[in-house]
Amino acid sequence: MNFIPKISLLLLFIFSSCHSSAQKKTDYKKSIDSLIQNTNPDFNGTVIITKNGKTLYSNVKGYSNFETKKPLKIDTQFEIMSNSKQITAVLILLEVEKGKIDLHAPIKKYLPELKQNWADSVTVHQLLNHSHGIIDLEKPLAFRPGTQFKYGNLNYSLLGKIVEFSTKKSYAETAETLFKKLKMNKTVCYSLDKTQNLATGYYSAKNVFTPAGPSFINDENLGADGILSTVEDLAIWNNHLHKGKILKPESYQLFIKNTILSQHNFFGKEAEGYGYGIRSIQKEKFKYFGHTGLGDGFSSVNLYFPESDVSLIVLENQMPEDSNLFYACGSKIKNILFESDLLLKK
């Protein structure tokens, strides 16, 4: 007599549970809002999430300048630091497409001023994937080129100079021409006369913020760390770069191809593939491409999930004193997305 009512109750319970679970999986916006307001260390920056080129979520919290209490805005510029490297890699590949650069030629061909013996053996490809062995312009190589991964900035500074050699223009002029073409109107190369909309960078310890001081970026290292941008402009960059609107398909495949393994704590404890200024993550819950940037009191995270066409970009004008807290909020937001339904295939 009680069998049918029990079955009905059971079905109702299952339906309610499934419905509740579905609701929970799609509530990433509320979770990120809560995280940004309550995380430790305090979040001070901007966030954007896009899908199919459209903004699904954005948020801003904190100050562009703590001394004047100037608030951050969604279009505030940040130094994106090492996320600049993928832009340099793209500029190189555009020159490769024109037949002006051979990825496997020695860098001496494009930097004739280099007198070091290793300039005849290190290739452009090895500069791009950090397998060059250069530790200092005046020192011998640390290892035979192509045999190890050693992350650095000097190699991308050299790549910036190769861009200049090939284009016969300054790095800034070449990069900013591309930004204008893509309508990345808030993105420029660092120079003292272009910092009006730039947030001040801070070092943080126990939520006390100390100005980082003058930027270490100069004309010599623009290729490594020199781009100022916003979350909205970087979303435009991702939408063009990863959807075939900048590079030819074969060039894009070179860009993302896993040519060497490296490990970075933000991307997990295991070594993952590295392409040209970008990491290819295969061992987490979802496959994605991404990179981080850190320095001058700034922190940046730029991730792209190809299966769902989702971008996550987090820019902060604070750099924690405790290295265990680097990219803390970006990592937590990534984990929130992992538990949502947003990253499911298109």
C-alpha positions as CSV (number, residue, x, y, z in Angstrom):
1,M,0.0,0.0,0.0
2,N,2.9,2.4,0.8
3,F,5.1,1.3,-2.1
4,I,3.9,4.0,-4.6
5,P,4.1,6.9,-2.2
6,K,7.7,5.8,-1.2
7,I,8.7,5.6,-4.8
8,S,7.3,9.1,-5.4
9,L,9.1,10.5,-2.4
10,L,12.3,8.9,-3.6
11,L,11.9,10.4,-7.1
12,L,11.2,13.7,-5.6
13,F,14.3,13.5,-3.4
14,I,16.5,12.5,-6.4
15,F,15.0,15.3,-8.6
16,S,15.5,17.9,-5.8
17,S,19.1,16.8,-5.2
18,C,19.9,16.9,-8.9
19,H,18.3,20.3,-9.2
20,S,20.2,21.6,-6.2
21,S,23.5,20.2,-7.5
22,A,22.9,21.8,-10.9
23,Q,22.1,25.1,-9.2
24,K,25.3,24.9,-7.2
25,K,27.5,24.1,-10.2
26,T,26.4,27.2,-12.1
27,D,26.7,29.6,-9.2
28,Y,30.3,30.5,-9.9
29,K,29.6,34.3,-10.0
30,K,28.3,34.3,-6.4
31,S,31.2,32.2,-5.3
32,I,33.8,34.5,-6.9
33,D,32.0,37.6,-5.5
34,S,32.3,36.1,-2.0
35,L,35.9,35.1,-2.5
36,I,37.0,38.5,-3.7
37,Q,35.3,40.2,-0.7
38,N,36.6,37.7,1.9
39,T,39.9,36.2,0.7
40,N,43.2,36.4,2.6
41,P,45.4,38.1,1.6
42,D,43.0,40.9,0.5
43,F,42.2,40.9,-3.2
44,N,43.2,44.2,-4.9
45,G,42.6,44.1,-8.6
46,T,40.3,43.3,-11.5
47,V,38.8,40.0,-12.8
48,I,37.1,39.1,-16.1
49,I,35.6,35.9,-17.4
50,T,34.5,35.6,-21.1
51,K,33.0,32.9,-23.2
52,N,32.7,33.0,-27.0
53,G,34.2,36.5,-26.8
54,K,31.4,37.9,-24.6
55,T,31.9,39.0,-21.0
56,L,30.1,36.8,-18.5
57,Y,31.6,38.1,-15.3
58,S,33.8,41.0,-14.2
59,N,34.7,42.5,-10.9
60,V,36.9,45.2,-9.4
61,K,38.0,45.7,-5.8
62,G,40.5,47.9,-4.2
63,Y,42.7,50.9,-4.9
64,S,44.8,51.9,-7.9
65,N,46.7,54.1,-5.4
66,F,46.5,53.4,-1.6
67,E,48.0,56.8,-0.7
68,T,45.4,58.9,-2.6
69,K,42.6,56.2,-2.2
70,K,42.1,56.3,-6.0
71,P,39.8,53.4,-6.8
72,L,40.6,50.7,-9.3
73,K,38.3,50.6,-12.4
74,I,37.7,47.8,-14.9
75,D,39.9,49.7,-17.5
76,T,42.8,50.5,-15.1
77,Q,46.1,49.4,-16.6
78,F,48.4,47.0,-14.9
79,E,52.0,45.8,-15.7
80,I,51.3,42.3,-16.9
81,M,54.9,41.3,-16.5
82,S,55.7,37.8,-18.0
83,N,52.3,37.6,-19.7
84,S,54.1,40.1,-22.1
85,K,56.2,37.1,-23.3
86,Q,53.4,35.5,-25.4
87,I,53.0,38.9,-27.2
88,T,56.7,38.9,-28.1
89,A,56.4,35.3,-29.2
90,V,53.5,36.2,-31.5
91,L,55.4,39.1,-33.0
92,I,58.3,36.7,-33.7
93,L,55.9,34.2,-35.4
94,L,54.4,37.0,-37.5
95,E,57.9,37.7,-38.8
96,V,58.4,33.9,-39.4
97,E,55.2,34.0,-41.5
98,K,56.8,36.7,-43.7
99,G,59.9,34.6,-44.2
100,K,62.1,37.1,-42.3
101,I,62.9,34.9,-39.3
102,D,64.0,31.2,-39.2
103,L,63.1,29.7,-35.9
104,H,66.1,27.3,-36.1
105,A,68.7,29.8,-37.2
106,P,71.3,30.9,-34.7
107,I,70.5,34.2,-33.0
108,K,73.7,35.7,-34.2
109,K,72.0,36.0,-37.6
110,Y,69.6,38.6,-36.1
111,L,71.8,40.0,-33.3
112,P,75.1,40.5,-35.1
113,E,76.4,42.6,-32.3
114,L,76.6,39.6,-30.0
115,K,80.3,38.5,-29.8
116,Q,79.8,35.5,-27.6
117,N,80.6,32.0,-29.0
118,W,77.2,30.7,-28.0
119,A,75.4,33.2,-30.3
120,D,76.3,30.9,-33.2
121,S,74.6,27.9,-31.5
122,V,71.6,29.2,-29.6
123,T,68.5,29.3,-31.9
124,V,65.5,31.6,-31.9
125,H,63.3,28.5,-31.0
126,Q,65.4,28.0,-27.9
127,L,65.0,31.5,-26.8
128,L,61.2,31.2,-27.2
129,N,60.9,28.0,-25.1
130,H,63.6,28.9,-22.5
131,S,65.9,26.0,-23.5
132,H,68.8,28.2,-24.5
133,G,71.2,28.0,-21.5
134,I,71.9,31.7,-21.3
135,I,72.3,33.0,-17.8
136,D,74.3,36.2,-18.5
137,L,75.5,37.8,-21.6
138,E,79.1,37.7,-20.2
139,K,79.0,34.1,-19.0
140,P,79.2,30.7,-20.6
141,L,76.0,28.8,-21.2
142,A,74.7,26.9,-18.1
143,F,73.8,23.8,-20.3
144,R,73.8,22.7,-23.9
145,P,71.0,24.5,-25.8
146,G,67.8,22.5,-26.2
147,T,68.5,20.0,-23.3
148,Q,66.9,21.8,-20.3
149,F,64.2,24.3,-19.4
150,K,65.4,27.4,-17.4
151,Y,62.9,30.2,-17.2
152,G,64.2,33.7,-17.5
153,N,63.8,37.2,-18.8
154,L,67.0,37.9,-20.7
155,N,66.1,35.6,-23.6
156,Y,62.8,37.4,-24.2
157,S,64.7,40.8,-24.0
158,L,66.8,39.4,-26.8
159,L,63.7,38.3,-28.7
160,G,62.4,41.9,-28.4
161,K,65.7,43.0,-30.1
162,I,65.2,40.3,-32.8
163,V,61.7,41.8,-33.5
164,E,63.4,45.2,-33.9
165,F,66.0,43.7,-36.3
166,S,63.4,42.0,-38.4
167,T,60.8,44.8,-38.6
168,K,63.3,47.7,-38.7
169,K,61.1,49.4,-36.1
170,S,61.1,49.8,-32.4
171,Y,59.6,47.0,-30.4
172,A,57.0,49.4,-29.0
173,E,56.0,50.6,-32.5
174,T,55.5,47.0,-33.8
175,A,53.6,45.8,-30.7
176,E,51.4,48.9,-30.5
177,T,50.5,48.7,-34.2
178,L,49.2,45.2,-33.5
179,F,47.3,46.3,-30.5
180,K,45.6,49.1,-32.5
181,K,44.6,46.6,-35.2
182,L,43.0,44.4,-32.6
183,K,41.3,47.4,-30.9
184,M,43.2,46.8,-27.7
185,N,42.9,50.5,-27.0
186,K,44.2,50.4,-23.4
187,T,47.3,48.3,-24.1
188,V,50.7,49.9,-24.7
189,C,54.4,49.3,-24.1
190,Y,55.7,50.8,-20.8
191,S,57.2,54.3,-21.0
192,L,57.1,57.1,-18.5
193,D,54.7,59.2,-20.6
194,K,52.2,56.3,-20.8
195,T,51.5,55.7,-17.2
196,Q,48.6,58.0,-16.5
197,N,46.1,55.1,-16.3
198,L,48.5,52.7,-14.7
199,A,47.9,51.4,-11.2
200,T,50.6,51.8,-8.6
201,G,52.3,48.4,-7.8
202,Y,52.6,47.4,-4.2
203,Y,54.4,44.8,-2.1
204,S,52.0,43.3,0.5
205,A,52.6,41.6,3.9
206,K,49.7,40.9,6.2
207,N,47.5,43.2,4.2
208,V,49.9,46.2,4.6
209,F,50.8,47.7,1.2
210,T,54.1,49.3,0.4
211,P,54.7,51.0,-2.9
212,A,57.1,49.0,-5.1
213,G,58.9,52.1,-6.3
214,P,60.1,52.9,-9.8
215,S,59.5,50.2,-12.5
216,F,62.4,48.1,-13.6
217,I,61.0,48.0,-17.2
218,N,63.0,49.9,-19.8
219,D,63.5,49.9,-23.5
220,E,65.9,47.0,-23.3
221,N,63.5,44.5,-21.6
222,L,60.1,45.4,-23.2
223,G,60.0,42.0,-24.9
224,A,60.1,40.2,-21.5
225,D,57.9,42.3,-19.2
226,G,57.0,45.5,-20.9
227,I,53.3,45.5,-21.6
228,L,50.6,47.5,-19.8
229,S,47.1,46.2,-20.3
230,T,43.6,45.7,-18.8
231,V,41.5,42.6,-18.2
232,E,39.2,43.7,-21.0
233,D,42.0,44.1,-23.5
234,L,43.6,40.8,-22.6
235,A,40.2,39.1,-23.2
236,I,40.3,40.7,-26.7
237,W,43.8,39.3,-27.1
238,N,42.7,35.8,-26.1
239,N,39.7,35.9,-28.4
240,H,41.8,36.8,-31.4
241,L,44.9,34.8,-30.6
242,H,43.2,31.4,-29.8
243,K,40.6,31.7,-32.6
244,G,42.9,32.2,-35.6
245,K,42.6,35.9,-36.0
246,I,46.3,36.8,-35.5
247,L,48.4,33.8,-36.5
248,K,48.1,31.4,-39.4
249,P,47.0,27.9,-38.2
250,E,50.5,26.4,-38.6
251,S,52.1,29.3,-36.7
252,Y,49.5,28.9,-33.9
253,Q,50.4,25.3,-33.6
254,L,54.0,26.2,-33.2
255,F,53.0,28.7,-30.5
256,I,51.2,26.2,-28.3
257,K,53.2,23.1,-29.1
258,N,54.7,21.3,-26.1
259,T,58.4,21.5,-26.9
260,I,59.8,21.1,-23.4
261,L,58.5,20.3,-19.9
262,S,58.5,22.7,-16.9
263,Q,56.9,22.9,-13.5
264,H,55.2,25.9,-12.0
265,N,53.2,25.8,-8.7
266,F,50.2,27.7,-10.1
267,F,49.8,25.0,-12.7
268,G,50.4,22.0,-10.4
269,K,53.2,19.9,-8.9
270,E,53.9,18.0,-12.1
271,A,55.9,19.2,-15.1
272,E,53.7,20.3,-18.0
273,G,54.3,21.3,-21.6
274,Y,55.7,24.7,-22.5
275,G,55.3,26.3,-25.9
276,Y,56.4,29.8,-26.9
277,G,55.7,32.1,-23.9
278,I,52.7,30.0,-22.9
279,R,52.0,26.8,-20.9
280,S,49.9,23.9,-22.2
281,I,48.2,22.3,-19.2
282,Q,47.0,18.7,-19.8
283,K,47.0,17.1,-16.4
284,E,44.4,19.2,-14.5
285,K,40.6,18.6,-14.6
286,F,40.3,20.7,-17.8
287,K,42.9,21.3,-20.5
288,Y,44.0,24.9,-20.9
289,F,46.7,27.3,-22.0
290,G,48.0,30.0,-19.7
291,H,50.8,32.0,-18.1
292,T,51.4,34.1,-15.0
293,G,53.3,37.3,-14.5
294,L,54.9,38.8,-11.3
295,G,57.1,41.8,-10.5
296,D,57.1,45.5,-9.8
297,G,54.3,45.0,-7.2
298,F,52.0,43.4,-9.9
299,S,50.6,40.0,-10.4
300,S,48.8,38.6,-13.5
301,V,47.1,35.4,-14.5
302,N,45.8,34.8,-18.1
303,L,44.1,31.4,-18.8
304,Y,42.3,30.1,-21.9
305,F,40.2,27.0,-22.0
306,P,39.9,25.9,-25.6
307,E,37.2,23.2,-25.2
308,S,34.7,25.8,-23.8
309,D,36.2,29.0,-25.3
310,V,36.5,30.5,-21.9
311,S,39.1,33.1,-20.7
312,L,39.9,33.9,-17.1
313,I,42.1,36.9,-16.5
314,V,43.1,38.2,-13.1
315,L,45.2,41.4,-12.6
316,E,46.4,42.6,-9.3
317,N,48.6,45.6,-8.3
318,Q,50.0,43.8,-5.3
319,M,52.7,41.2,-4.9
320,P,52.7,39.2,-1.6
321,E,55.9,39.1,0.4
322,D,55.1,35.4,1.1
323,S,55.8,33.4,-2.1
324,N,53.3,30.8,-1.1
325,L,50.6,33.5,-1.6
326,F,51.6,34.4,-5.2
327,Y,48.5,34.2,-7.5
328,A,46.4,33.1,-4.5
329,C,43.1,34.6,-5.7
330,G,43.7,33.6,-9.3
331,S,44.2,30.0,-8.2
332,K,41.1,30.0,-6.1
333,I,39.0,31.5,-8.9
334,K,40.3,28.9,-11.3
335,N,39.3,26.2,-8.8
336,I,35.8,27.7,-8.6
337,L,35.5,27.4,-12.4
338,F,36.6,23.8,-12.2
339,E,33.6,23.1,-10.0
340,S,31.1,24.9,-12.2
341,D,29.6,23.9,-15.5
342,L,31.1,26.8,-17.3
343,L,34.1,24.9,-18.6
344,L,32.1,22.1,-20.2
345,K,32.6,21.7,-23.9
346,K,30.9,24.2,-26.2
